[in-house]
Amino acid sequence: MKVKEKILKKINETPGITSSQLCEYFLLTKSNISIHLKNLEKEELIKKYLVQDKKVRFRLHPAKKGKEIYLKKKKLYTFILKTN
């Protein structure tokens, strides 16, 4: 699975996750994560929502298209595991 796919999967499984949390989870730099997030956003697979609490930060959520792709892949992996 490509890094971009792993990030989309994590965002689907953890709506509202931040880019900093993704950096920690995948052990990638902020610039590396940022590139992937920009690409996912351009492809309309994720949405960023600005949240102001103690810090100003973006929360990441799957877009409709991103959810659909995630669910299709999840069903496919489940099917493969059941048939093996």
N, CA, C and O atoms as a CHARMM CRD file, in Angstrom:
* protein
*
  336
    1    1 MET  N      0.84600  -1.17500   0.00000 PROA 1      0.00000
    2    1 MET  CA     0.00000   0.00000   0.00000 PROA 1      0.00000
    3    1 MET  C      0.89800   1.24700   0.00000 PROA 1      0.00000
    4    1 MET  O      1.86900   1.32100   0.75200 PROA 1      0.00000
    5    2 LYS  N      0.56500   2.20700  -0.84000 PROA 2      0.00000
    6    2 LYS  CA     1.33500   3.44000  -0.93600 PROA 2      0.00000
    7    2 LYS  C      1.08800   4.31800   0.29000 PROA 2      0.00000
    8    2 LYS  O      0.08200   4.16700   0.98400 PROA 2      0.00000
    9    3 VAL  N      2.00900   5.22700   0.54200 PROA 3      0.00000
   10    3 VAL  CA     1.90100   6.12900   1.69200 PROA 3      0.00000
   11    3 VAL  C      0.60200   6.93600   1.61500 PROA 3      0.00000
   12    3 VAL  O     -0.09800   7.09800   2.61400 PROA 3      0.00000
   13    4 LYS  N      0.29400   7.43500   0.42600 PROA 4      0.00000
   14    4 LYS  CA    -0.92500   8.23100   0.24300 PROA 4      0.00000
   15    4 LYS  C     -2.16700   7.42100   0.62800 PROA 4      0.00000
   16    4 LYS  O     -3.08500   7.94100   1.26200 PROA 4      0.00000
   17    5 GLU  N     -2.18400   6.14900   0.23900 PROA 5      0.00000
   18    5 GLU  CA    -3.31800   5.27700   0.57400 PROA 5      0.00000
   19    5 GLU  C     -3.38600   5.02800   2.08000 PROA 5      0.00000
   20    5 GLU  O     -4.47000   4.98000   2.66000 PROA 5      0.00000
   21    6 LYS  N     -2.22700   4.87100   2.70100 PROA 6      0.00000
   22    6 LYS  CA    -2.18600   4.66300   4.15000 PROA 6      0.00000
   23    6 LYS  C     -2.69400   5.89700   4.89400 PROA 6      0.00000
   24    6 LYS  O     -3.40300   5.78000   5.89300 PROA 6      0.00000
   25    7 ILE  N     -2.32800   7.07400   4.39900 PROA 7      0.00000
   26    7 ILE  CA    -2.79500   8.31600   5.03000 PROA 7      0.00000
   27    7 ILE  C     -4.30600   8.44500   4.88100 PROA 7      0.00000
   28    7 ILE  O     -4.99500   8.79800   5.83900 PROA 7      0.00000
   29    8 LEU  N     -4.82800   8.16100   3.68800 PROA 8      0.00000
   30    8 LEU  CA    -6.28000   8.21800   3.47400 PROA 8      0.00000
   31    8 LEU  C     -6.98900   7.22900   4.38400 PROA 8      0.00000
   32    8 LEU  O     -8.03100   7.55100   4.95400 PROA 8      0.00000
   33    9 LYS  N     -6.44700   6.05000   4.52600 PROA 9      0.00000
   34    9 LYS  CA    -7.03000   5.02700   5.41300 PROA 9      0.00000
   35    9 LYS  C     -7.06800   5.53700   6.84900 PROA 9      0.00000
   36    9 LYS  O     -8.08700   5.40900   7.52800 PROA 9      0.00000
   37   10 LYS  N     -5.96200   6.11500   7.31400 PROA 10     0.00000
   38   10 LYS  CA    -5.88600   6.61500   8.68700 PROA 10     0.00000
   39   10 LYS  C     -6.87700   7.75300   8.91400 PROA 10     0.00000
   40   10 LYS  O     -7.49900   7.82500   9.97400 PROA 10     0.00000
   41   11 ILE  N     -7.03200   8.64000   7.93600 PROA 11     0.00000
   42   11 ILE  CA    -7.98600   9.74700   8.07100 PROA 11     0.00000
   43   11 ILE  C     -9.41300   9.21300   8.12400 PROA 11     0.00000
   44   11 ILE  O    -10.24000   9.73000   8.87500 PROA 11     0.00000
   45   12 ASN  N     -9.70700   8.18800   7.33900 PROA 12     0.00000
   46   12 ASN  CA   -11.03900   7.57700   7.38700 PROA 12     0.00000
   47   12 ASN  C    -11.29400   6.90500   8.72400 PROA 12     0.00000
   48   12 ASN  O    -12.40900   6.95300   9.24200 PROA 12     0.00000
   49   13 GLU  N    -10.28500   6.28700   9.27700 PROA 13     0.00000
   50   13 GLU  CA   -10.43300   5.58300  10.55400 PROA 13     0.00000
   51   13 GLU  C    -10.38100   6.52700  11.74700 PROA 13     0.00000
   52   13 GLU  O    -10.83700   6.18000  12.83600 PROA 13     0.00000
   53   14 THR  N     -9.82000   7.73600  11.54200 PROA 14     0.00000
   54   14 THR  CA    -9.67000   8.70000  12.63700 PROA 14     0.00000
   55   14 THR  C    -10.06000  10.09700  12.14500 PROA 14     0.00000
   56   14 THR  O     -9.20100  10.97300  12.04600 PROA 14     0.00000
   57   15 PRO  N    -11.35000  10.31800  11.83500 PROA 15     0.00000
   58   15 PRO  CA   -11.75300  11.64800  11.36500 PROA 15     0.00000
   59   15 PRO  C    -11.40400  12.71500  12.40900 PROA 15     0.00000
   60   15 PRO  O    -11.60700  12.52100  13.60800 PROA 15     0.00000
   61   16 GLY  N    -10.88100  13.83500  11.93000 PROA 16     0.00000
   62   16 GLY  CA   -10.49800  14.91000  12.83300 PROA 16     0.00000
   63   16 GLY  C     -9.04000  14.87000  13.23600 PROA 16     0.00000
   64   16 GLY  O     -8.58800  15.70400  14.02000 PROA 16     0.00000
   65   17 ILE  N     -8.30800  13.91900  12.71600 PROA 17     0.00000
   66   17 ILE  CA    -6.87600  13.80500  13.02500 PROA 17     0.00000
   67   17 ILE  C     -6.14100  15.03000  12.47400 PROA 17     0.00000
   68   17 ILE  O     -6.58000  15.62700  11.49100 PROA 17     0.00000
   69   18 THR  N     -5.04900  15.39600  13.09100 PROA 18     0.00000
   70   18 THR  CA    -4.25400  16.53400  12.61800 PROA 18     0.00000
   71   18 THR  C     -3.04300  16.04300  11.83200 PROA 18     0.00000
   72   18 THR  O     -2.67800  14.87000  11.89900 PROA 18     0.00000
   73   19 SER  N     -2.43400  16.95100  11.09300 PROA 19     0.00000
   74   19 SER  CA    -1.23500  16.57900  10.34300 PROA 19     0.00000
   75   19 SER  C     -0.09100  16.19800  11.28800 PROA 19     0.00000
   76   19 SER  O      0.71500  15.32100  10.97700 PROA 19     0.00000
   77   20 SER  N     -0.02900  16.86400  12.44000 PROA 20     0.00000
   78   20 SER  CA     1.01200  16.51300  13.42700 PROA 20     0.00000
   79   20 SER  C      0.84100  15.08300  13.92500 PROA 20     0.00000
   80   20 SER  O      1.81900  14.35700  14.10400 PROA 20     0.00000
   81   21 GLN  N     -0.39000  14.69100  14.14300 PROA 21     0.00000
   82   21 GLN  CA    -0.65400  13.32100  14.58100 PROA 21     0.00000
   83   21 GLN  C     -0.27800  12.31800  13.49300 PROA 21     0.00000
   84   21 GLN  O      0.23000  11.23600  13.78800 PROA 21     0.00000
   85   22 LEU  N     -0.53000  12.68300  12.23100 PROA 22     0.00000
   86   22 LEU  CA    -0.13400  11.80700  11.12500 PROA 22     0.00000
   87   22 LEU  C      1.38600  11.68100  11.05800 PROA 22     0.00000
   88   22 LEU  O      1.91300  10.59900  10.79800 PROA 22     0.00000
   89   23 CYS  N      2.08600  12.78600  11.29400 PROA 23     0.00000
   90   23 CYS  CA     3.55900  12.76000  11.30700 PROA 23     0.00000
   91   23 CYS  C      4.06700  11.77700  12.35600 PROA 23     0.00000
   92   23 CYS  O      4.96200  10.97500  12.09200 PROA 23     0.00000
   93   24 GLU  N      3.48700  11.85000  13.53700 PROA 24     0.00000
   94   24 GLU  CA     3.90100  10.95000  14.61600 PROA 24     0.00000
   95   24 GLU  C      3.55900   9.50300  14.28500 PROA 24     0.00000
   96   24 GLU  O      4.36700   8.60500  14.52000 PROA 24     0.00000
   97   25 TYR  N      2.38100   9.27600  13.74900 PROA 25     0.00000
   98   25 TYR  CA     1.92800   7.92000  13.46500 PROA 25     0.00000
   99   25 TYR  C      2.79100   7.25600  12.38100 PROA 25     0.00000
  100   25 TYR  O      3.20200   6.10500  12.52700 PROA 25     0.00000
  101   26 PHE  N      3.06200   7.99200  11.29500 PROA 26     0.00000
  102   26 PHE  CA     3.80100   7.42000  10.17200 PROA 26     0.00000
  103   26 PHE  C      5.30800   7.68100  10.23400 PROA 26     0.00000
  104   26 PHE  O      6.05800   7.20500   9.38200 PROA 26     0.00000
  105   27 LEU  N      5.74300   8.42800  11.23300 PROA 27     0.00000
  106   27 LEU  CA     7.15500   8.78700  11.38900 PROA 27     0.00000
  107   27 LEU  C      7.69200   9.48500  10.13800 PROA 27     0.00000
  108   27 LEU  O      8.76700   9.15600   9.63600 PROA 27     0.00000
  109   28 LEU  N      6.91700  10.45600   9.65000 PROA 28     0.00000
  110   28 LEU  CA     7.29100  11.24600   8.49000 PROA 28     0.00000
  111   28 LEU  C      7.43200  12.70800   8.89600 PROA 28     0.00000
  112   28 LEU  O      6.89500  13.13400   9.91900 PROA 28     0.00000
  113   29 THR  N      8.15700  13.46700   8.08600 PROA 29     0.00000
  114   29 THR  CA     8.31900  14.88800   8.36800 PROA 29     0.00000
  115   29 THR  C      7.03500  15.64500   8.02000 PROA 29     0.00000
  116   29 THR  O      6.18800  15.15600   7.27200 PROA 29     0.00000
  117   30 LYS  N      6.91500  16.85400   8.58300 PROA 30     0.00000
  118   30 LYS  CA     5.74200  17.67700   8.28000 PROA 30     0.00000
  119   30 LYS  C      5.66800  18.00900   6.79600 PROA 30     0.00000
  120   30 LYS  O      4.58300  18.02200   6.21400 PROA 30     0.00000
  121   31 SER  N      6.81500  18.27600   6.18400 PROA 31     0.00000
  122   31 SER  CA     6.80100  18.61900   4.75900 PROA 31     0.00000
  123   31 SER  C      6.35600  17.42400   3.90800 PROA 31     0.00000
  124   31 SER  O      5.63700  17.59500   2.92300 PROA 31     0.00000
  125   32 ASN  N      6.77600  16.23500   4.28100 PROA 32     0.00000
  126   32 ASN  CA     6.37400  15.02700   3.55700 PROA 32     0.00000
  127   32 ASN  C      4.87100  14.79700   3.68400 PROA 32     0.00000
  128   32 ASN  O      4.19300  14.53600   2.69000 PROA 32     0.00000
  129   33 ILE  N      4.35500  14.89200   4.89500 PROA 33     0.00000
  130   33 ILE  CA     2.90900  14.72600   5.12200 PROA 33     0.00000
  131   33 ILE  C      2.14200  15.80700   4.37400 PROA 33     0.00000
  132   33 ILE  O      1.10700  15.53200   3.76800 PROA 33     0.00000
  133   34 SER  N      2.64700  17.03000   4.41600 PROA 34     0.00000
  134   34 SER  CA     1.99000  18.15500   3.76300 PROA 34     0.00000
  135   34 SER  C      1.82100  17.92100   2.26500 PROA 34     0.00000
  136   34 SER  O      0.77300  18.23200   1.70000 PROA 34     0.00000
  137   35 ILE  N      2.84000  17.37800   1.63000 PROA 35     0.00000
  138   35 ILE  CA     2.76000  17.07200   0.19000 PROA 35     0.00000
  139   35 ILE  C      1.64700  16.07400  -0.08900 PROA 35     0.00000
  140   35 ILE  O      0.85400  16.25500  -1.01300 PROA 35     0.00000
  141   36 HSD  N      1.59700  15.02100   0.71500 PROA 36     0.00000
  142   36 HSD  CA     0.55700  14.00300   0.52600 PROA 36     0.00000
  143   36 HSD  C     -0.82900  14.58300   0.78000 PROA 36     0.00000
  144   36 HSD  O     -1.77200  14.27500   0.05000 PROA 36     0.00000
  145   37 LEU  N     -0.96200  15.41400   1.80300 PROA 37     0.00000
  146   37 LEU  CA    -2.26400  16.01100   2.11700 PROA 37     0.00000
  147   37 LEU  C     -2.72800  16.94800   1.00000 PROA 37     0.00000
  148   37 LEU  O     -3.90900  16.96300   0.65500 PROA 37     0.00000
  149   38 LYS  N     -1.81400  17.71900   0.44300 PROA 38     0.00000
  150   38 LYS  CA    -2.16600  18.60400  -0.67400 PROA 38     0.00000
  151   38 LYS  C     -2.67600  17.79500  -1.85400 PROA 38     0.00000
  152   38 LYS  O     -3.66500  18.16600  -2.48600 PROA 38     0.00000
  153   39 ASN  N     -1.99800  16.68300  -2.15500 PROA 39     0.00000
  154   39 ASN  CA    -2.42700  15.81800  -3.26100 PROA 39     0.00000
  155   39 ASN  C     -3.79400  15.19000  -2.98900 PROA 39     0.00000
  156   39 ASN  O     -4.64400  15.13100  -3.87700 PROA 39     0.00000
  157   40 LEU  N     -3.99700  14.72500  -1.76600 PROA 40     0.00000
  158   40 LEU  CA    -5.29600  14.13900  -1.40300 PROA 40     0.00000
  159   40 LEU  C     -6.40400  15.18600  -1.48300 PROA 40     0.00000
  160   40 LEU  O     -7.52600  14.88500  -1.89000 PROA 40     0.00000
  161   41 GLU  N     -6.08000  16.40900  -1.09300 PROA 41     0.00000
  162   41 GLU  CA    -7.06600  17.48800  -1.14500 PROA 41     0.00000
  163   41 GLU  C     -7.37700  17.87100  -2.60400 PROA 41     0.00000
  164   41 GLU  O     -8.53700  18.10700  -2.94300 PROA 41     0.00000
  165   42 LYS  N     -6.36700  17.93100  -3.45000 PROA 42     0.00000
  166   42 LYS  CA    -6.57000  18.23300  -4.87600 PROA 42     0.00000
  167   42 LYS  C     -7.45500  17.18600  -5.54400 PROA 42     0.00000
  168   42 LYS  O     -8.27100  17.50400  -6.40900 PROA 42     0.00000
  169   43 GLU  N     -7.27900  15.93400  -5.12900 PROA 43     0.00000
  170   43 GLU  CA    -8.07300  14.83900  -5.69000 PROA 43     0.00000
  171   43 GLU  C     -9.45200  14.74100  -5.03000 PROA 43     0.00000
  172   43 GLU  O    -10.22700  13.83300  -5.33200 PROA 43     0.00000
  173   44 GLU  N     -9.75100  15.67700  -4.13500 PROA 44     0.00000
  174   44 GLU  CA   -11.02900  15.74900  -3.41000 PROA 44     0.00000
  175   44 GLU  C    -11.31100  14.48400  -2.60100 PROA 44     0.00000
  176   44 GLU  O    -12.44600  14.01400  -2.52400 PROA 44     0.00000
  177   45 LEU  N    -10.24500  13.94600  -2.00100 PROA 45     0.00000
  178   45 LEU  CA   -10.38500  12.75700  -1.16200 PROA 45     0.00000
  179   45 LEU  C    -10.47000  13.10900   0.31700 PROA 45     0.00000
  180   45 LEU  O    -10.99800  12.33600   1.11600 PROA 45     0.00000
  181   46 ILE  N     -9.94700  14.28300   0.68200 PROA 46     0.00000
  182   46 ILE  CA   -10.02700  14.74000   2.07100 PROA 46     0.00000
  183   46 ILE  C    -10.45100  16.20500   2.10400 PROA 46     0.00000
  184   46 ILE  O    -10.38200  16.92200   1.10500 PROA 46     0.00000
  185   47 LYS  N    -10.89600  16.62300   3.29800 PROA 47     0.00000
  186   47 LYS  CA   -11.22600  18.02400   3.54400 PROA 47     0.00000
  187   47 LYS  C    -10.50500  18.46700   4.80400 PROA 47     0.00000
  188   47 LYS  O    -10.34000  17.69700   5.75000 PROA 47     0.00000
  189   48 LYS  N    -10.08000  19.72400   4.79800 PROA 48     0.00000
  190   48 LYS  CA    -9.44600  20.30700   5.97700 PROA 48     0.00000
  191   48 LYS  C    -10.41900  21.28600   6.61200 PROA 48     0.00000
  192   48 LYS  O    -11.04000  22.09500   5.92300 PROA 48     0.00000
  193   49 TYR  N    -10.54700  21.20800   7.92400 PROA 49     0.00000
  194   49 TYR  CA   -11.40200  22.13300   8.66000 PROA 49     0.00000
  195   49 TYR  C    -10.55800  22.86700   9.68500 PROA 49     0.00000
  196   49 TYR  O     -9.86200  22.25100  10.49200 PROA 49     0.00000
  197   50 LEU  N    -10.62600  24.18100   9.64500 PROA 50     0.00000
  198   50 LEU  CA    -9.87200  25.01200  10.57500 PROA 50     0.00000
  199   50 LEU  C    -10.54900  24.99000  11.93900 PROA 50     0.00000
  200   50 LEU  O    -11.75000  25.23700  12.05400 PROA 50     0.00000
  201   51 VAL  N     -9.77000  24.69400  12.96500 PROA 51     0.00000
  202   51 VAL  CA   -10.26200  24.66500  14.33800 PROA 51     0.00000
  203   51 VAL  C     -9.35500  25.55300  15.16800 PROA 51     0.00000
  204   51 VAL  O     -8.13000  25.45700  15.08800 PROA 51     0.00000
  205   52 GLN  N     -9.96200  26.41300  15.96100 PROA 52     0.00000
  206   52 GLN  CA    -9.16800  27.26300  16.84900 PROA 52     0.00000
  207   52 GLN  C     -9.50400  26.89100  18.28700 PROA 52     0.00000
  208   52 GLN  O    -10.58100  27.20900  18.79300 PROA 52     0.00000
  209   53 ASP  N     -8.58500  26.22900  18.91700 PROA 53     0.00000
  210   53 ASP  CA    -8.71600  25.97700  20.35100 PROA 53     0.00000
  211   53 ASP  C     -7.51100  26.65700  20.99100 PROA 53     0.00000
  212   53 ASP  O     -7.38100  27.87500  20.87500 PROA 53     0.00000
  213   54 LYS  N     -6.65100  25.94600  21.64100 PROA 54     0.00000
  214   54 LYS  CA    -5.43600  26.55800  22.18100 PROA 54     0.00000
  215   54 LYS  C     -4.49800  26.97500  21.05500 PROA 54     0.00000
  216   54 LYS  O     -3.76500  27.95600  21.18000 PROA 54     0.00000
  217   55 LYS  N     -4.52700  26.23200  19.96700 PROA 55     0.00000
  218   55 LYS  CA    -3.72200  26.51600  18.78400 PROA 55     0.00000
  219   55 LYS  C     -4.65200  26.60200  17.58200 PROA 55     0.00000
  220   55 LYS  O     -5.78000  26.10800  17.61100 PROA 55     0.00000
  221   56 VAL  N     -4.16800  27.22600  16.54600 PROA 56     0.00000
  222   56 VAL  CA    -4.89100  27.19300  15.28100 PROA 56     0.00000
  223   56 VAL  C     -4.37700  25.98000  14.52400 PROA 56     0.00000
  224   56 VAL  O     -3.17600  25.85200  14.28700 PROA 56     0.00000
  225   57 ARG  N     -5.28300  25.09400  14.14700 PROA 57     0.00000
  226   57 ARG  CA    -4.86500  23.88900  13.42700 PROA 57     0.00000
  227   57 ARG  C     -5.98700  23.40300  12.52600 PROA 57     0.00000
  228   57 ARG  O     -7.14200  23.80500  12.66100 PROA 57     0.00000
  229   58 PHE  N     -5.61600  22.53600  11.61300 PROA 58     0.00000
  230   58 PHE  CA    -6.58900  21.94400  10.71300 PROA 58     0.00000
  231   58 PHE  C     -6.88100  20.51800  11.16500 PROA 58     0.00000
  232   58 PHE  O     -5.98300  19.75600  11.52000 PROA 58     0.00000
  233   59 ARG  N     -8.14200  20.19400  11.13800 PROA 59     0.00000
  234   59 ARG  CA    -8.57700  18.81700  11.38400 PROA 59     0.00000
  235   59 ARG  C     -8.89400  18.20600  10.02400 PROA 59     0.00000
  236   59 ARG  O     -9.51900  18.85000   9.18100 PROA 59     0.00000
  237   60 LEU  N     -8.47200  16.98700   9.81400 PROA 60     0.00000
  238   60 LEU  CA    -8.61900  16.32400   8.52000 PROA 60     0.00000
  239   60 LEU  C     -9.75700  15.31400   8.56100 PROA 60     0.00000
  240   60 LEU  O     -9.86500  14.50700   9.48400 PROA 60     0.00000
  241   61 HSD  N    -10.59400  15.38000   7.54700 PROA 61     0.00000
  242   61 HSD  CA   -11.73600  14.46800   7.43800 PROA 61     0.00000
  243   61 HSD  C    -11.79400  13.93100   6.02000 PROA 61     0.00000
  244   61 HSD  O    -11.37900  14.60800   5.07900 PROA 61     0.00000
  245   62 PRO  N    -12.30700  12.71800   5.85900 PROA 62     0.00000
  246   62 PRO  CA   -12.45200  12.19300   4.50200 PROA 62     0.00000
  247   62 PRO  C    -13.58800  12.92800   3.78900 PROA 62     0.00000
  248   62 PRO  O    -14.61800  13.22800   4.39100 PROA 62     0.00000
  249   63 ALA  N    -13.39100  13.21100   2.51100 PROA 63     0.00000
  250   63 ALA  CA   -14.45500  13.75000   1.67400 PROA 63     0.00000
  251   63 ALA  C    -15.28900  12.56000   1.18800 PROA 63     0.00000
  252   63 ALA  O    -14.90500  11.40600   1.38000 PROA 63     0.00000
  253   64 LYS  N    -16.40600  12.84200   0.57100 PROA 64     0.00000
  254   64 LYS  CA   -17.29000  11.77300   0.10300 PROA 64     0.00000
  255   64 LYS  C    -16.54400  10.76900  -0.78400 PROA 64     0.00000
  256   64 LYS  O    -16.65500   9.55700  -0.60200 PROA 64     0.00000
  257   65 LYS  N    -15.79200  11.29300  -1.73400 PROA 65     0.00000
  258   65 LYS  CA   -15.02500  10.44000  -2.65300 PROA 65     0.00000
  259   65 LYS  C    -13.98700   9.60700  -1.88800 PROA 65     0.00000
  260   65 LYS  O    -13.77700   8.43400  -2.19800 PROA 65     0.00000
  261   66 GLY  N    -13.34700  10.21400  -0.89700 PROA 66     0.00000
  262   66 GLY  CA   -12.36200   9.50900  -0.08000 PROA 66     0.00000
  263   66 GLY  C    -12.98200   8.38200   0.73200 PROA 66     0.00000
  264   66 GLY  O    -12.38300   7.31800   0.89000 PROA 66     0.00000
  265   67 LYS  N    -14.19400   8.62300   1.24900 PROA 67     0.00000
  266   67 LYS  CA   -14.90100   7.57600   2.00100 PROA 67     0.00000
  267   67 LYS  C    -15.26100   6.40900   1.09800 PROA 67     0.00000
  268   67 LYS  O    -15.11300   5.24500   1.47000 PROA 67     0.00000
  269   68 GLU  N    -15.74300   6.74500  -0.10800 PROA 68     0.00000
  270   68 GLU  CA   -16.14000   5.69600  -1.05100 PROA 68     0.00000
  271   68 GLU  C    -14.96000   4.79500  -1.42100 PROA 68     0.00000
  272   68 GLU  O    -15.08500   3.57100  -1.43700 PROA 68     0.00000
  273   69 ILE  N    -13.83200   5.40500  -1.71400 PROA 69     0.00000
  274   69 ILE  CA   -12.63500   4.62400  -2.06500 PROA 69     0.00000
  275   69 ILE  C    -12.20700   3.75000  -0.89700 PROA 69     0.00000
  276   69 ILE  O    -11.89400   2.57200  -1.07200 PROA 69     0.00000
  277   70 TYR  N    -12.19600   4.33600   0.29800 PROA 70     0.00000
  278   70 TYR  CA   -11.80700   3.58800   1.50100 PROA 70     0.00000
  279   70 TYR  C    -12.72500   2.38400   1.71100 PROA 70     0.00000
  280   70 TYR  O    -12.24600   1.28200   1.97900 PROA 70     0.00000
  281   71 LEU  N    -14.03400   2.58500   1.59300 PROA 71     0.00000
  282   71 LEU  CA   -14.98200   1.48800   1.82200 PROA 71     0.00000
  283   71 LEU  C    -14.84300   0.38600   0.77300 PROA 71     0.00000
  284   71 LEU  O    -14.95200  -0.79600   1.09900 PROA 71     0.00000
  285   72 LYS  N    -14.60400   0.76300  -0.47900 PROA 72     0.00000
  286   72 LYS  CA   -14.41200  -0.24400  -1.53400 PROA 72     0.00000
  287   72 LYS  C    -13.17900  -1.09300  -1.25200 PROA 72     0.00000
  288   72 LYS  O    -13.21400  -2.31800  -1.37300 PROA 72     0.00000
  289   73 LYS  N    -12.09200  -0.43200  -0.87500 PROA 73     0.00000
  290   73 LYS  CA   -10.85700  -1.17400  -0.58300 PROA 73     0.00000
  291   73 LYS  C    -11.02300  -2.04700   0.65400 PROA 73     0.00000
  292   73 LYS  O    -10.50700  -3.16300   0.70500 PROA 73     0.00000
  293   74 LYS  N    -11.73700  -1.54500   1.64200 PROA 74     0.00000
  294   74 LYS  CA   -11.96900  -2.30600   2.86700 PROA 74     0.00000
  295   74 LYS  C    -12.77500  -3.57000   2.56100 PROA 74     0.00000
  296   74 LYS  O    -12.46600  -4.64800   3.07000 PROA 74     0.00000
  297   75 LYS  N    -13.80800  -3.43400   1.72900 PROA 75     0.00000
  298   75 LYS  CA   -14.60900  -4.59800   1.34000 PROA 75     0.00000
  299   75 LYS  C    -13.77200  -5.60500   0.56700 PROA 75     0.00000
  300   75 LYS  O    -13.89300  -6.81300   0.76900 PROA 75     0.00000
  301   76 LEU  N    -12.91700  -5.09600  -0.32400 PROA 76     0.00000
  302   76 LEU  CA   -12.05800  -5.97300  -1.11500 PROA 76     0.00000
  303   76 LEU  C    -11.09700  -6.74500  -0.22000 PROA 76     0.00000
  304   76 LEU  O    -10.94700  -7.95700  -0.37700 PROA 76     0.00000
  305   77 TYR  N    -10.44400  -6.05700   0.72000 PROA 77     0.00000
  306   77 TYR  CA    -9.51200  -6.72600   1.63300 PROA 77     0.00000
  307   77 TYR  C    -10.24200  -7.75700   2.49600 PROA 77     0.00000
  308   77 TYR  O     -9.71600  -8.84200   2.74200 PROA 77     0.00000
  309   78 THR  N    -11.43400  -7.42800   2.95100 PROA 78     0.00000
  310   78 THR  CA   -12.22000  -8.35400   3.75400 PROA 78     0.00000
  311   78 THR  C    -12.57200  -9.59600   2.94900 PROA 78     0.00000
  312   78 THR  O    -12.46900 -10.71500   3.45200 PROA 78     0.00000
  313   79 PHE  N    -12.98800  -9.40400   1.69400 PROA 79     0.00000
  314   79 PHE  CA   -13.30500 -10.52500   0.82000 PROA 79     0.00000
  315   79 PHE  C    -12.09500 -11.42700   0.60200 PROA 79     0.00000
  316   79 PHE  O    -12.20100 -12.65200   0.66700 PROA 79     0.00000
  317   80 ILE  N    -10.95100 -10.81100   0.34300 PROA 80     0.00000
  318   80 ILE  CA    -9.72100 -11.57900   0.11300 PROA 80     0.00000
  319   80 ILE  C     -9.36200 -12.39900   1.34700 PROA 80     0.00000
  320   80 ILE  O     -8.98500 -13.56500   1.23300 PROA 80     0.00000
  321   81 LEU  N     -9.48000 -11.79500   2.51800 PROA 81     0.00000
  322   81 LEU  CA    -9.14900 -12.51200   3.75100 PROA 81     0.00000
  323   81 LEU  C    -10.10400 -13.67500   4.00000 PROA 81     0.00000
  324   81 LEU  O     -9.68700 -14.72800   4.48300 PROA 81     0.00000
  325   82 LYS  N    -11.38000 -13.48900   3.67200 PROA 82     0.00000
  326   82 LYS  CA   -12.37500 -14.56900   3.88000 PROA 82     0.00000
  327   82 LYS  C    -12.16600 -15.73600   2.94000 PROA 82     0.00000
  328   82 LYS  O    -12.43100 -16.88500   3.29600 PROA 82     0.00000
  329   83 THR  N    -11.68400 -15.44100   1.72400 PROA 83     0.00000
  330   83 THR  CA   -11.52300 -16.50400   0.73500 PROA 83     0.00000
  331   83 THR  C    -10.20000 -17.26200   0.88200 PROA 83     0.00000
  332   83 THR  O    -10.01200 -18.31400   0.27200 PROA 83     0.00000
  333   84 ASN  N     -9.30200 -16.73100   1.68100 PROA 84     0.00000
  334   84 ASN  CA    -8.00000 -17.42100   1.86000 PROA 84     0.00000
  335   84 ASN  C     -8.00100 -18.31900   3.05700 PROA 84     0.00000
  336   84 ASN  O     -6.99400 -18.96500   3.34500 PROA 84     0.00000
